[in-house]
Amino acid sequence: MHTHADVVVIGGGPAGITFTNALRKMKPDASVIVLRPERHSMVYCAIPYAIEGLFDPPKVFKRDELVTDCGATLVQRAVSGVDLAERRVTDEAGDTYSAEALFLATGASPARPPVPGSEAANVHTVKTQEDMEALIGCVEGGARRAVVVGAGAIGIEQAQAYATRGIETYLVDIAPQVLPAMLDPDMTAKVEQTLKDHAITLLLSAQVSELQVRDGRAFRVLLSQGEPIDLDPDKDFVCFAVGMRPDIDLFRDQGMEIVKDGIVVDGRMRTSIPHVYAAGDCCAGVSLIDGQPISGKLATNAVPMAKTAARVVAGKDDEYPGFVNGAATCAYEQRVGATGFTETLARQRGFDPVVGWGETTALFPMMPDSGSLKVKIVADARDLRIIGGQASSTHPVTDKMDIVSLAIQQRLTLKGLARMSYSAQPWQSHFPARNAIVQACESGLEAFAARGEPYSYHALPECVI
């Protein structure tokens, strides 16, 4: 059977769903077909908490009505072939589709490093429904030991899930710290201590060199340093959480520009082939801060990318400015978040960073569980433009990092954000006299002044045009 539509969407994750709804809202008469291979689209960030047992696993499934209620057609089949130039798609059942425009939203899959033994039956990654069900099967099947490889956000959340379920858990990373892509070393101490306090064994500056396998199952993890970790091959397991790779094999060798991190798109989400658009984790991207390539495989990037693509396809025009990469995670009661560049990354990308700190309680100090809040701000010494921020607290920090993200987007300087008007209330903030973000910006200005370079505070800009 052959079907023609105005737009065919390949992929039913955050980018595909967002694009479809936005386009149908702007062009209610547009015919849209969404091809999705998975049984369910999923709330990926919630998978660790389903494994932990905080709620029934089906709650991570998104409703198909998120696509169909807007008037689009959902086809739950994998795509077996694509002719990008002709905008023609074939599904696994042999049915074909053609369209005036294609929207590619195939996402990304967990990377599995080329370590001997990594294909063993008790070695897992985490992204799909099948992954989640397999890991829950391990946890509920009597596993006593788990090894998580990769101490980024996904790895930390997986390790917590297993440890909470009473499993002896090891967290391994080649970096000397946890969350190396999110936090600077001076912001990780509380996270690392909290993980240790909950009996998670941290093995940092270590690399898995081999998984020894017997009868198709791993029974020992060999590390680049330190003692091997023995596993019961019938019950124990390994989970790799070492990054994502774009799902783009369908589109290779068709003349479309592709790099290691994904499909190359411009600010209007156009690929190098006319009338073919892409967004989300299948795409490469650039940083809003310096315009240079940077990875940004986050749903919070996929959604605005998809909205931009929908406006362009609808004829309204728009341009996506690039990744800011705000992100957050939890290590039990310790919440951490970051946005923009870390101080480390800023130096690597040629900036001369100026750093400021703010530290308060998260609530008025006399309130129960007032907790702590520590904020780090990173600015460019050349113009004092804010280029990054990090926060650590026993209370949520996403709101703090969203403020810093907006400051980055609006090109505010340390002075500009230091003059932020804010609110205060005993259950929700520190005293009115001190705001950790403002304090961090003021601290950054003091650090800049300490360099001895003459300047007039009055003459400093609040934003960089």
HUVENLIN-V253985 format. One record per pair of residues at least 24 apart in sequence whose ideal C-beta (glycine too) atoms are under 8 Angstrom apart, sorted by sequence separation. I is the first residue (numbers start at 1). GAP is how many residues later the second one is. D is the distance in Angstrom with one decimal. If there is no record, write none. Layout:
BEGIN
((I:GAP:D) (I:GAP:D))
END
This chain:
BEGIN
((6:24:4.5) (7:24:7.5) (8:24:7.8) (9:24:6.9) (11:24:7.6) (12:24:3.0) (17:24:6.5) (40:24:7.9) (143:24:5.5) (144:24:6.1) (145:24:7.7) (146:24:7.2) (148:24:6.9) (149:24:7.6) (151:24:7.1) (171:24:6.8) (178:24:7.1) (260:24:7.8) (261:24:7.6) (301:24:7.2) (354:24:7.6) (355:24:7.7) (371:24:5.1) (373:24:7.5) (417:24:4.8) (418:24:5.2) (6:25:4.7) (7:25:4.9) (8:25:5.0) (9:25:4.4) (10:25:5.4) (11:25:6.7) (16:25:8.0) (41:25:7.4) (145:25:7.6) (147:25:6.5) (259:25:5.0) (280:25:6.1) (353:25:5.1) (354:25:4.7) (369:25:7.4) (375:25:6.4) (5:26:4.3) (6:26:6.6) (7:26:7.5) (9:26:6.9) (12:26:6.8) (139:26:5.0) (151:26:7.8) (152:26:8.0) (153:26:6.8) (178:26:7.2) (279:26:3.7) (280:26:6.6) (300:26:6.4) (353:26:6.8) (354:26:7.4) (385:26:5.8) (386:26:5.6) (415:26:7.5) (5:27:6.3) (8:27:6.9) (151:27:4.2) (152:27:6.2) (177:27:6.4) (211:27:6.5) (279:27:4.5) (296:27:3.5) (298:27:6.7) (300:27:7.6) (353:27:7.0) (354:27:4.8) (373:27:7.6) (377:27:7.1) (385:27:7.4) (386:27:6.6) (414:27:4.6) (418:27:6.8) (5:28:4.6) (13:28:5.8) (126:28:6.6) (139:28:6.8) (151:28:6.7) (152:28:7.5) (176:28:5.4) (298:28:8.0) (352:28:7.0) (353:28:6.8) (385:28:5.5) (386:28:6.5) (414:28:7.9) (12:29:4.9) (151:29:7.6) (152:29:6.1) (153:29:6.8) (171:29:5.5) (175:29:6.6) (176:29:4.7) (279:29:7.4) (294:29:5.8) (296:29:5.2) (298:29:6.2) (351:29:5.3) (352:29:4.1) (384:29:4.3) (3:30:6.6) (152:30:7.2) (169:30:7.5) (170:30:7.6) (171:30:7.0) (173:30:7.6) (175:30:7.2) (279:30:5.0) (351:30:7.7) (352:30:6.8) (354:30:6.8) (383:30:6.8) (384:30:4.7) (386:30:8.0) (414:30:4.6) (415:30:6.7) (36:31:8.0) (168:31:7.6) (169:31:5.0) (170:31:4.7) (171:31:5.4) (172:31:4.6) (173:31:5.5) (174:31:7.1) (278:31:7.7) (291:31:6.7) (294:31:7.2) (351:31:8.0) (362:31:5.2) (384:31:6.7) (386:31:6.0) (414:31:5.1) (126:32:6.2) (169:32:7.0) (171:32:6.8) (172:32:7.9) (173:32:8.0) (174:32:6.9) (261:32:7.1) (277:32:4.7) (346:32:5.7) (362:32:6.2) (363:32:7.3) (34:33:5.3) (168:33:7.8) (170:33:5.9) (173:33:7.3) (174:33:4.6) (288:33:4.9) (289:33:7.7) (343:33:7.7) (362:33:3.9) (404:33:6.9) (164:34:7.9) (172:34:5.5) (247:34:7.8) (248:34:5.6) (259:34:7.6) (261:34:5.4) (288:34:3.6) (346:34:7.6) (353:34:7.4) (379:34:7.0) (403:34:6.1) (414:34:7.4) (156:35:7.6) (160:35:7.8) (163:35:5.8) (172:35:7.6) (246:35:6.2) (247:35:5.8) (277:35:7.1) (287:35:5.4) (288:35:6.1) (289:35:7.5) (343:35:5.2) (353:35:7.9) (379:35:5.1) (113:36:7.9) (159:36:7.1) (163:36:6.0) (172:36:6.2) (246:36:4.7) (269:36:6.0) (277:36:6.4) (286:36:4.7) (287:36:5.6) (288:36:5.3) (342:36:6.9) (351:36:6.5) (400:36:7.2) (39:37:7.1) (163:37:5.2) (244:37:6.3) (246:37:7.2) (269:37:7.9) (285:37:6.5) (286:37:7.0) (287:37:7.9) (341:37:6.1) (377:37:7.1) (400:37:6.2) (34:38:5.5) (36:38:6.6) (38:38:7.8) (160:38:7.3) (246:38:7.8) (285:38:5.1) (287:38:7.7) (340:38:6.9) (32:39:7.6) (33:39:7.0) (34:39:6.9) (36:39:7.3) (37:39:7.6) (156:39:7.1) (269:39:5.5) (32:40:4.1) (33:40:4.8) (34:40:5.1) (35:40:5.0) (36:40:5.8) (37:40:6.7) (160:40:7.4) (268:40:6.7) (269:40:3.7) (377:40:7.6) (32:41:7.0) (34:41:6.9) (36:41:7.9) (37:41:3.7) (159:41:5.2) (267:41:7.6) (268:41:7.5) (346:41:5.9) (31:42:7.7) (33:42:6.2) (35:42:6.2) (37:42:7.3) (270:42:7.3) (346:42:6.4) (415:42:7.3) (28:43:7.0) (35:43:7.7) (269:43:6.4) (345:43:7.7) (419:43:6.6) (35:44:5.4) (268:44:4.6) (17:45:7.3) (21:45:7.3) (25:45:7.1) (343:45:7.2) (391:45:7.7) (415:45:4.6) (416:45:7.4) (21:46:7.8) (24:46:4.3) (340:46:7.4) (341:46:5.0) (342:46:6.0) (415:46:7.2) (416:46:3.4) (20:47:5.7) (24:47:5.4) (340:47:5.2) (341:47:4.1) (413:47:6.7) (415:47:5.4) (416:47:5.1) (24:48:6.1) (340:48:3.5) (342:48:6.9) (389:48:7.8) (413:48:5.8) (17:49:5.3) (21:49:4.9) (172:49:8.0) (268:49:7.4) (339:49:6.6) (340:49:6.3) (413:49:5.9) (17:50:6.1) (20:50:6.3) (268:50:6.9) (338:50:7.3) (339:50:5.4) (412:50:6.6) (413:50:6.2) (16:51:7.9) (151:51:7.4) (170:51:7.9) (172:51:7.0) (246:51:7.9) (268:51:5.8) (269:51:6.5) (289:51:6.1) (338:51:6.8) (339:51:8.0) (389:51:7.7) (412:51:5.1) (413:51:6.3) (20:52:4.8) (267:52:3.9) (268:52:7.5) (289:52:6.2) (338:52:4.4) (411:52:5.1) (151:53:7.1) (244:53:4.8) (267:53:5.2) (337:53:7.1) (338:53:7.4) (410:53:6.2) (411:53:4.6) (35:54:6.8) (267:54:7.0) (287:54:7.8) (336:54:7.3) (337:54:5.1) (411:54:7.3) (12:55:6.7) (37:55:7.9) (267:55:7.9) (336:55:6.8) (386:55:7.8) (35:56:6.1) (335:56:7.9) (336:56:4.9) (292:57:6.7) (335:57:7.3) (336:57:7.8) (373:57:7.1) (334:58:6.7) (335:58:5.3) (356:58:6.8) (149:59:5.4) (170:59:5.9) (290:59:6.0) (334:59:7.7) (335:59:6.9) (367:59:5.3) (290:60:8.0) (334:60:6.5) (335:60:6.5) (337:60:4.2) (354:60:7.3) (366:60:7.8) (367:60:6.4) (377:60:7.3) (384:60:7.6) (147:61:7.9) (290:61:7.9) (333:61:5.4) (335:61:5.7) (336:61:6.6) (337:61:5.7) (375:61:4.3) (384:61:7.5) (12:62:7.2) (35:62:7.5) (335:62:5.0) (339:62:4.7) (364:62:4.0) (374:62:7.2) (375:62:5.5) (9:63:7.8) (337:63:6.9) (338:63:6.5) (339:63:7.9) (363:63:6.3) (364:63:7.9) (373:63:5.0) (377:63:4.1) (33:64:5.9) (337:64:4.1) (340:64:7.0) (363:64:6.1) (375:64:7.4) (376:64:6.5) (377:64:5.7) (384:64:6.5) (339:65:5.2) (340:65:7.2) (363:65:6.9) (364:65:7.6) (365:65:7.7) (375:65:4.5) (379:65:5.4) (33:66:7.5) (339:66:4.5) (363:66:6.9) (364:66:6.7) (365:66:7.6) (377:66:7.7) (362:67:7.8) (363:67:7.1) (364:67:6.2) (377:67:5.4) (381:67:6.7) (5:68:7.6) (61:68:7.5) (340:68:5.0) (362:68:7.1) (10:69:5.5) (328:69:6.2) (339:69:6.7) (361:69:5.6) (379:69:7.8) (328:70:5.0) (360:70:3.9) (381:70:7.7) (360:71:7.8) (10:72:7.1) (60:72:7.1) (326:72:7.9) (328:73:6.5) (147:74:5.2) (327:74:8.0) (360:74:5.3) (57:75:6.2) (326:75:5.2) (360:75:7.6) (57:76:7.3) (326:76:6.6) (358:76:7.9) (360:76:4.8) (384:76:6.6) (358:77:7.4) (359:77:6.5) (384:77:7.9) (48:78:7.7) (326:78:7.9) (358:78:3.6) (383:78:7.4) (385:78:8.0) (8:79:7.4) (10:79:6.7) (47:79:6.1) (57:79:6.4) (326:79:4.5) (358:79:6.1) (360:79:7.1) (385:79:4.6) (47:80:7.9) (358:80:7.0) (359:80:7.4) (8:81:5.5) (51:81:6.6) (158:81:5.5) (324:81:5.0) (358:81:3.3) (383:81:5.0) (50:82:6.3) (147:82:5.7) (357:82:7.6) (358:82:3.5) (44:83:6.5) (158:83:5.9) (356:83:7.9) (357:83:5.5) (358:83:7.8) (19:84:5.5) (47:84:7.7) (51:84:5.4) (145:84:7.3) (147:84:7.4) (155:84:7.8) (324:84:5.5) (356:84:4.4) (358:84:8.0) (47:85:5.1) (51:85:5.6) (145:85:7.9) (324:85:6.4) (356:85:5.8) (358:85:6.5) (19:86:6.6) (42:86:7.6) (50:86:7.4) (145:86:5.9) (155:86:3.7) (356:86:6.9) (357:86:5.0) (16:87:7.3) (42:87:6.3) (145:87:7.0) (154:87:4.2) (155:87:7.9) (356:87:3.6) (51:88:6.3) (123:88:6.4) (144:88:6.6) (321:88:7.4) (356:88:2.7) (8:89:5.0) (16:89:3.9) (40:89:5.9) (143:89:7.9) (147:89:8.0) (149:89:6.7) (152:89:6.4) (355:89:6.3) (356:89:7.2) (8:90:7.6) (15:90:3.9) (38:90:6.7) (39:90:6.0) (42:90:7.9) (146:90:6.6) (147:90:7.7) (148:90:7.8) (149:90:7.1) (150:90:6.4) (152:90:7.9) (354:90:5.3) (356:90:7.5) (8:91:4.1) (38:91:6.6) (120:91:6.0) (144:91:6.5) (145:91:4.4) (146:91:5.7) (147:91:4.7) (148:91:5.0) (149:91:4.9) (150:91:3.8) (152:91:7.6) (356:91:6.0) (3:92:7.3) (5:92:6.6) (7:92:5.5) (10:92:6.9) (13:92:6.3) (15:92:7.4) (143:92:4.9) (144:92:6.3) (146:92:7.4) (147:92:7.4) (149:92:6.7) (150:92:4.1) (355:92:6.2) (2:93:7.2) (3:93:7.6) (4:93:7.3) (5:93:7.7) (6:93:6.5) (7:93:6.8) (8:93:7.9) (9:93:7.9) (10:93:7.2) (11:93:6.9) (12:93:7.7) (115:93:5.4) (117:93:5.9) (118:93:6.1) (120:93:4.9) (142:93:4.8) (143:93:5.3) (146:93:6.7) (148:93:6.2) (149:93:6.0) (150:93:7.3) (354:93:5.5) (1:94:4.8) (2:94:4.7) (3:94:5.2) (4:94:4.9) (5:94:5.0) (6:94:5.2) (7:94:4.9) (8:94:5.5) (9:94:4.6) (10:94:5.4) (11:94:3.4) (13:94:4.9) (115:94:7.1) (116:94:4.6) (117:94:2.9) (141:94:6.2) (143:94:5.9) (354:94:4.9) (1:95:7.6) (2:95:7.3) (3:95:7.8) (4:95:6.9) (5:95:7.9) (6:95:7.0) (7:95:7.3) (8:95:7.3) (10:95:6.5) (11:95:4.5) (113:95:7.7) (115:95:6.4) (116:95:6.6) (117:95:6.2) (121:95:5.2) (122:95:4.9) (123:95:5.7) (2:96:7.2) (7:96:5.9) (9:96:6.2) (10:96:5.8) (11:96:5.9) (115:96:6.2) (117:96:4.6) (120:96:6.2) (121:96:5.2) (122:96:5.6) (120:97:5.4) (138:97:7.4) (120:98:4.2) (138:98:8.0) (289:98:5.2) (138:99:4.6) (289:99:8.0) (117:101:5.5) (135:102:7.5) (135:104:6.8) (48:106:7.7) (51:107:7.3) (49:108:7.8) (52:108:7.0) (48:109:3.8) (52:109:4.0) (122:109:7.4) (48:110:5.5) (51:110:4.3) (51:111:7.6) (53:111:7.7) (122:111:6.3) (48:112:6.9) (49:112:7.2) (52:112:5.1) (53:112:6.6) (48:113:4.6) (52:113:6.7) (124:113:6.1) (126:113:6.2) (51:114:7.8) (122:114:6.9) (123:114:7.1) (124:114:7.0) (125:114:7.0) (122:115:4.5) (123:115:4.6) (124:115:4.9) (125:115:5.2) (126:115:6.5) (122:116:6.7) (123:116:7.8) (124:116:7.3) (125:116:7.3) (123:117:7.0) (127:117:8.0) (120:118:7.8) (289:119:6.5) (288:120:6.9) (288:121:6.6) (118:122:7.1) (113:127:6.8) (112:128:5.7) (111:129:7.4) (113:129:5.9) (110:130:6.6) (110:131:7.1) (111:131:5.5) (110:132:7.7) (111:132:4.7) (110:133:7.6) (111:133:6.3) (110:134:6.1) (111:134:4.9) (198:134:5.6) (109:135:6.7) (110:135:7.7) (197:135:7.9) (108:136:3.9) (109:136:5.9) (195:136:5.5) (108:137:5.9) (194:137:4.6) (195:137:7.6) (108:138:4.8) (109:138:5.6) (194:138:5.3) (107:139:7.7) (108:139:5.8) (194:139:6.9) (106:140:7.6) (107:140:5.6) (191:140:4.5) (194:140:4.5) (106:141:4.3) (190:141:8.0) (106:142:6.7) (191:143:5.5) (106:144:7.0) (190:144:5.3) (182:145:6.0) (191:145:5.8) (104:147:6.8) (182:147:7.4) (187:149:7.2) (179:150:7.2) (178:153:7.9) (183:153:6.4) (108:154:7.6) (182:154:7.1) (182:155:7.9) (183:155:6.0) (182:156:4.5) (179:157:6.9) (184:158:4.9) (104:159:6.5) (183:159:6.7) (184:159:5.0) (185:159:7.7) (182:160:7.4) (184:160:5.6) (84:167:6.4) (104:167:7.3) (82:168:5.2) (81:169:7.4) (82:169:6.4) (85:169:6.9) (84:170:4.8) (85:170:7.2) (160:170:7.7) (79:171:6.2) (83:171:7.5) (84:171:7.6) (160:171:7.0) (82:172:7.6) (84:172:5.9) (104:172:6.8) (157:172:6.3) (160:172:6.4) (102:173:7.0) (104:173:7.0) (105:173:7.0) (107:173:6.0) (108:173:3.7) (156:173:5.9) (157:173:7.2) (101:174:4.7) (102:174:4.7) (103:174:5.0) (104:174:3.9) (105:174:6.0) (107:174:4.5) (108:174:6.4) (153:174:6.6) (100:175:6.7) (101:175:7.2) (102:175:7.0) (103:175:7.1) (104:175:7.8) (105:175:5.1) (107:175:5.8) (153:175:7.9) (156:175:5.8) (101:176:6.5) (103:176:7.4) (106:176:4.6) (153:176:3.9) (105:177:6.6) (104:178:6.0) (84:187:7.9) (187:187:7.4) (85:188:6.3) (87:188:6.2) (84:189:5.0) (87:189:7.0) (108:189:5.4) (187:189:5.9) (186:190:7.5) (84:192:5.4) (184:192:7.0) (105:197:7.7) (105:201:7.0) (191:201:7.1) (190:202:5.7) (187:203:5.0) (187:205:5.8) (103:206:6.3) (184:206:6.7) (183:207:5.6) (182:208:7.5) (183:209:7.9) (103:210:7.3) (101:212:5.6) (10:240:7.6) (45:254:7.3) (44:255:7.2) (19:260:6.6) (15:264:4.4) (16:264:7.6) (15:265:3.1) (14:266:6.5) (15:266:7.6) (13:267:6.6) (13:268:7.7) (11:269:7.4) (11:271:7.4) (18:284:7.2) (22:284:6.8) (26:284:6.6) (30:284:7.7) (14:285:4.4) (18:285:4.9) (22:285:5.1) (26:285:7.0) (13:286:8.0) (15:287:4.2) (19:287:4.0) (23:287:4.2) (27:287:5.0) (14:288:4.5) (15:288:7.3) (18:288:3.9) (19:288:7.6) (22:288:3.6) (26:288:4.1) (13:289:7.2) (14:289:5.7) (18:289:6.1) (22:289:7.2) (15:290:6.4) (16:290:7.4) (19:290:5.6) (23:290:5.9) (26:290:6.5) (15:291:4.3) (19:291:5.0) (23:291:5.8) (14:292:7.3) (18:292:7.6) (7:306:6.5))
END
